């Protein structure tokens, strides 16, 4: 499972979902769904999101062990 800190970083940068979507070339709904954990981003999208915040991918996205298995 991949956890993310997109919402936290957006707050730090006073950025709306629409702003991040425009910068990364996706729809606002995509950003919302990522924040809710509904799906995992492609490597390119993860890289673009991290780049928008000026940080590494690892600072925004973290792989956590799924304990339900």
N, C-alpha and C positions, 0 to 999 in steps of 0.2 A: 504494500500500500504506500502511496506517496502523499505526504502531508505538504502543505504549502503555507507560506506567509505572505501571499499576495495582498490580502486585505490590510495587513499590518504595514507593509511597504507603501501601499497606496496612501494610507493615512499619514505616514511620515512625509510623503511628497505632496500632500494635499491634492491628490489625484483621484478623479472619478473613474469608474469602470469604463465610461465612454472614452476618456483620455487614454487610458492604457490600451484599450482596444484599437484606437486609431493609430497609436504608436507602433503596435505590434502587428497590425494588419488583420485583425480578427473582429468578429462582432461582439458587442457588449455582452450579449447572452453567453458567449464563450467564456469571457472573464468571470462572469457570475457563476457559471457551472464549475469552473475550475476552483473558485474560492469555496464552493460548497462541497468539493470533493466528488462531484458526479462523474468526472472522468480525469484521466491523466493526460497531460499535454504531450505533444510530440517533442522530440529533442530540440528541434528548430524553434518551436514556440517557447519552450522553457528557456532556451538561450536568449531569445528576443526579449522575454519578460525580464530576465536578470539584467540584460544589457540596458533596458529602459531605466532600471533602478541603479545602475552603475555598480552592481555586485556580482559575485559568482553565482552560478546555478545552485550550488550547495547551500548558499545563504537563504535562498527562497524556497527550495524544494528539498525535502528530506524523505528518505525511504525508511519506513518503519515496518517492523515485523508484524504480520497479521496473526494475532493470537487465536483466531477463530478456527484455525486448521489443526 
